[in-house]
Amino acid sequence: MSHLRPSPVLTSLLALLLMPACSTTPSVRSGLPPLQTVTSVDLERYLGTWYEIASFPQSFQRGCTGTTATYSLKDDGEIEVLNRCRKGSLTGRESTALGRARVTDTATNAQLEVSFFGPFWGDYWVIDLGEDYEYAVVGHPGRDYLWILSRTSTMEEGVYAGILERLVVQGYETGRLVRTVQ
């Protein structure tokens, strides 16, 4: 009976391919420091409608203008997420997506995950938040997703500039942000 031994090249290649999966977080795999969330989110204050001021472009939002997200508490403790936008222009056809969110860090309520597609969940971390909940910034530990939200359809440029400065410190490429037509 012959014994098969994997080649050293194959073993090394497999180790290189699997090594990133062993890192604890996407930010570590990307060489970035861990993403910092806000110290606390009062979910009751967070509920309601938010206007998207800017975001990293995503295929599922292609062509969207007038984008909003409305959060409401469900009887089972999860949060209903209703995303709305107008396709092509502010007078275009309305497009909606209904999802759900759940808190994954109950000590702060700043780390949630959201699902719009059955059993698939994505990280939704609150990484910046106005003192009066007038704005929120939602990110992803791998820095792949980013949304700047406001309770109103516009945001003062000074507030926006301050958010951008804090995002750079967090390792975000702010040049990728696209302002949302509201």
Secondary structure, DSSP 8 states (H G I E B T S, - for coil): -------HHHHHHHHHHHHHHHSSSHHHHTT-------S---HHHH-EEEEEEEE---GGGTTEEEEEEEEEE-TTS-EEEEEEEEESSTTS-EEEEEEEEEES-TTTS-EEEEEEETTEEEEEEEEEE-TTSSEEEEE-TTS--EEEEESSS---HHHHHHHHHHHHHTT--GGG-EE---
